[in-house]
Amino acid sequence: MTDTQGAAINNADAVINFPKDLLDVQSVSKNGSIFTIWVEDPTFSNSSGTITLNGGLPNPGFTGSKGKILSIVFQAKKAGNATVLFASANVRANDGVGTNILSARQSGTITIGSSLPPVIQAPIPQSNVPKLPIITSSTNPVTNEWYKDSTAVFNWNITSGVTSIQTLLSKSALSIPSVQYDASVSQKTISQIADGVHYFHLRFTNSSGNGPTAHYKIQIDGTAPDSFNPTIIQNGVRTQVTLKARDITSGVDHYAITFSDGTLIMVKPSELSNNMFVLPVTEKGEQKISLVAVDKAGNSTDSVALSYEAPEITIPSLTINPDELQKGERVMITGNTEYVRTSLVVYVGKNESDVDQYQIITSDDGSFSLKSDELQNVGKQYVWAQLVFSGNVKSTLSEKKTLLVKETELVRISRAVIYRLILIIIIILLLIAVFFALFLGWHKYFGLKKKLTNELDEVAKSVHGSFTLFKEELSSQLQILENAKIDRNLNRKEQKIFKELQENIDSIDEFVEKKLKKLK
């Protein structure tokens, strides 16, 4: 068995040692094991006193306190205290890397009493009488198992010097054989053996006398269990069936329950509580089952078929604490269901395609709790759950709880500082751009001003030159008028025009000079 203590596992291997002088392994069984994949089938060696196993199961693995891995049947060889222990063992987590999470391993001690040993030897005979025969049986190879065939075949090898043999089948483990045969007989077939425990006795005889007696036990049960009448009892979400068959010889080994969809489950009497068994959860609706009681010899008795109305599967309820947390923190998820020791899958994520899954087993009262991994995705997330039963039977998804994951305080402060720095950098860049534009405008302005100044100088020179020519031309005309005064006297009107022209020439010359200076 393994107790995962809340973790999910997907593999275990072990080497088990047992005292080979006290015990023999009769069989190892994977029936009912949590493992469905075996790296190598379990093996045992009675000569070295070892059992090895290495098995596993696919994702999501197994989580629970009672994970059955293997059943081992020992046969006691002699009285004593036999300690069965792990020579080595590993239990690996379902974490993708196979981390060994084994924290403890427990040995077991079997106390073997001295009553009814499988081989009982007579007092030590004289050294020259035949040795103890070795008996085998092809029909009843394991002495502590039950067989339903009433015919048993016994075999032995005749040793040198044997002159005759004696055999006997009886109910007593210590009977002395009395039916004599010659030394050619090495097999005995006995038919119509009654139900119960019997012993086949055999000894050899030679010229020195009788040798020790060998005793071989067989267990016969050819009778099926008594008829039984199971009943269905509905208790809330649970459906129970009464199982109370009786087999007076070998006892009931298990019950086989077959559902209408072909699903078959085996139930051991040890799994019953007050002769009641809780049926697996199925989809809502009518269900039909047939039941068979099987004894330890393989005889079976069918019961009448039963039908019942499977109730609707209830939805798990859950709470989260806290519902707001910072990145890197973990959320505690608790809840309740009406189903005990049932697989539950809890989902945490933004949506169905981006989600983390956690598989746990509900407790004996249907409650559950787990703590998530560190949450890394910032923003709104959701938490919901679903019960998972055998096959494809599942509950409806629970209500989604909203979870808000925030950045850490340090990250938020750092981000605010970064935003402010970016804003400052943008402002600086804008100022640089404005100053650069002003610089280009200023530079262009002075360049344009210089160009205009040069052009104005050229214009001023041209204007001044043109005006000079005009002045000279006008002066020449005045000189003509001046010369005309010599030839004749100017009238009053002509004298007035002559005077005004001279005054205007002087004033225009001064005006042009001033304006040209201002343009410069």
URTA-V911943 format. One record per residue. N is the residue number from 1. PSI is psi in radians with two decimals (999 if undefined). Layout:
n,psi
N,PSI
N,PSI
This chain:
n,psi
1,2.74
2,2.50
3,1.94
4,-0.12
5,0.79
6,-0.24
7,2.78
8,2.28
9,2.75
10,0.10
11,2.60
12,2.54
13,2.70
14,2.71
15,2.13
16,2.32
17,2.49
18,2.69
19,1.96
20,-0.28
21,-0.31
22,-0.50
23,2.60
24,2.43
25,2.18
26,-0.67
27,2.73
28,2.45
29,2.38
30,0.05
31,2.22
32,0.12
33,2.58
34,-0.32
35,2.37
36,-0.18
37,2.26
38,2.09
39,-0.70
40,2.44
41,2.53
42,2.41
43,2.77
44,2.76
45,1.95
46,-0.42
47,-0.54
48,-0.16
49,0.76
50,2.65
51,2.33
52,2.57
53,2.64
54,1.77
55,3.01
56,-3.01
57,2.74
58,3.02
59,2.39
60,0.26
61,-2.79
62,2.41
63,2.20
64,2.99
65,-0.18
66,1.07
67,1.87
68,2.22
69,-0.80
70,2.58
71,2.33
72,2.25
73,2.08
74,2.68
75,2.25
76,2.38
77,-0.61
78,2.95
79,2.61
80,-3.13
81,1.96
82,2.09
83,2.16
84,2.17
85,2.87
86,2.06
87,-0.61
88,2.71
89,2.62
90,2.41
91,2.08
92,2.38
93,2.65
94,1.10
95,0.17
96,-0.27
97,-0.01
98,0.75
99,2.27
100,1.99
101,0.26
102,2.15
103,-0.35
104,2.67
105,2.46
106,2.28
107,3.03
108,2.54
109,2.26
110,2.13
111,2.11
112,2.06
113,3.08
114,0.00
115,2.44
116,1.02
117,2.68
118,-0.51
119,2.09
120,2.16
121,2.50
122,2.97
123,2.61
124,2.07
125,3.09
126,2.61
127,-0.39
128,0.10
129,2.87
130,2.65
131,3.00
132,2.22
133,2.66
134,2.03
135,2.40
136,2.85
137,2.19
138,-0.42
139,-0.49
140,1.17
141,-0.48
142,2.11
143,-0.44
144,0.11
145,2.74
146,2.48
147,2.49
148,-0.27
149,2.30
150,0.04
151,2.28
152,2.46
153,2.26
154,2.46
155,2.69
156,2.88
157,2.31
158,2.21
159,2.87
160,2.40
161,-0.15
162,2.30
163,-0.44
164,2.97
165,2.79
166,2.41
167,2.88
168,2.46
169,2.15
170,3.04
171,-0.26
172,2.47
173,-0.23
174,0.30
175,2.67
176,2.21
177,2.56
178,-0.22
179,2.05
180,2.49
181,2.84
182,3.08
183,-0.04
184,-0.20
185,2.11
186,0.21
187,2.54
188,2.22
189,2.20
190,2.22
191,2.92
192,0.84
193,2.31
194,2.77
195,2.52
196,-2.99
197,2.25
198,2.84
199,2.28
200,2.19
201,2.46
202,2.37
203,2.73
204,2.67
205,2.43
206,-2.93
207,-0.34
208,-0.21
209,-2.87
210,2.43
211,-3.12
212,2.73
213,2.30
214,2.50
215,2.18
216,2.08
217,2.42
218,2.66
219,2.08
220,2.31
221,1.76
222,0.17
223,2.30
224,2.78
225,2.75
226,2.70
227,2.62
228,2.74
229,1.56
230,2.69
231,2.70
232,2.34
233,2.16
234,2.25
235,1.54
236,-2.18
237,-0.15
238,2.44
239,2.13
240,2.70
241,2.40
242,2.34
243,1.88
244,1.17
245,2.78
246,2.37
247,1.96
248,-0.27
249,-1.26
250,-0.35
251,2.76
252,2.23
253,-0.78
254,2.92
255,2.39
256,2.11
257,2.12
258,2.24
259,2.89
260,-0.40
261,0.09
262,-0.09
263,2.32
264,2.28
265,2.56
266,2.32
267,2.11
268,2.60
269,-0.51
270,-0.30
271,-0.07
272,2.64
273,1.94
274,0.74
275,0.41
276,2.49
277,2.31
278,2.07
279,2.61
280,2.60
281,2.37
282,3.04
283,2.66
284,2.43
285,-3.11
286,2.34
287,2.50
288,2.41
289,2.60
290,2.54
291,2.46
292,2.32
293,2.24
294,2.23
295,3.13
296,-0.18
297,-0.08
298,0.00
299,2.55
300,2.67
301,2.22
302,2.59
303,3.06
304,2.60
305,2.57
306,2.66
307,2.66
308,2.87
309,1.92
310,2.27
311,2.86
312,2.45
313,2.21
314,2.71
315,2.38
316,2.59
317,2.57
318,2.79
319,2.71
320,2.57
321,2.09
322,3.00
323,-0.08
324,2.26
325,2.96
326,2.75
327,2.37
328,-0.17
329,2.93
330,2.58
331,2.42
332,2.23
333,2.12
334,2.82
335,-3.07
336,2.61
337,2.99
338,0.18
339,2.15
340,2.59
341,0.87
342,2.51
343,2.33
344,2.30
345,2.18
346,2.32
347,2.40
348,2.08
349,-3.13
350,-0.57
351,-3.12
352,-0.42
353,-0.26
354,1.46
355,2.57
356,2.48
357,2.48
358,2.16
359,2.20
360,3.00
361,2.27
362,2.70
363,-3.06
364,-0.28
365,0.16
366,-0.07
367,2.91
368,2.76
369,2.55
370,2.79
371,2.27
372,2.98
373,2.99
374,2.21
375,2.25
376,-0.39
377,2.10
378,2.47
379,-2.91
380,2.25
381,3.01
382,2.65
383,2.24
384,2.96
385,2.86
386,2.34
387,2.42
388,2.08
389,-2.93
390,2.63
391,-2.37
392,0.31
393,2.14
394,2.74
395,2.94
396,2.60
397,2.46
398,2.99
399,2.43
400,2.23
401,2.36
402,2.36
403,2.24
404,2.08
405,2.09
406,2.79
407,2.69
408,2.76
409,-0.71
410,-0.73
411,-0.71
412,-0.75
413,-0.77
414,-0.70
415,-0.71
416,-0.73
417,-0.75
418,-0.75
419,-0.73
420,-0.71
421,-0.72
422,-0.71
423,-0.76
424,-0.75
425,-0.71
426,-0.75
427,-0.76
428,-0.76
429,-0.67
430,-0.73
431,-0.74
432,-0.72
433,-0.71
434,-0.82
435,-0.67
436,-0.71
437,-0.74
438,-0.72
439,-0.78
440,-0.71
441,-0.76
442,-0.81
443,-0.73
444,-0.65
445,-0.85
446,-0.60
447,-0.72
448,-0.69
449,-0.77
450,-0.73
451,-0.76
452,-0.70
453,-0.81
454,-0.73
455,-0.66
456,-0.67
457,-0.77
458,-0.75
459,-0.76
460,-0.75
461,-0.74
462,-0.79
463,-0.76
464,-0.71
465,-0.74
466,-0.76
467,-0.63
468,-0.78
469,-0.72
470,-0.72
471,-0.75
472,-0.72
473,-0.69
474,-0.68
475,-0.66
476,-0.62
477,-0.66
478,-0.61
479,-0.61
480,-0.73
481,-0.66
482,-0.75
483,-0.55
484,-0.45
485,-0.46
486,-0.68
487,-0.63
488,2.81
489,2.39
490,2.52
491,3.06
492,-0.69
493,-0.73
494,-0.64
495,-0.69
496,-0.77
497,-0.72
498,-0.77
499,-0.77
500,-0.63
501,-0.72
502,-0.74
503,-0.70
504,-0.63
505,-0.76
506,-0.76
507,-0.65
508,-0.68
509,-0.78
510,-0.69
511,-0.78
512,-0.72
513,-0.76
514,-0.80
515,-0.69
516,-0.63
517,-0.70
518,-0.67
519,-0.60
520,999
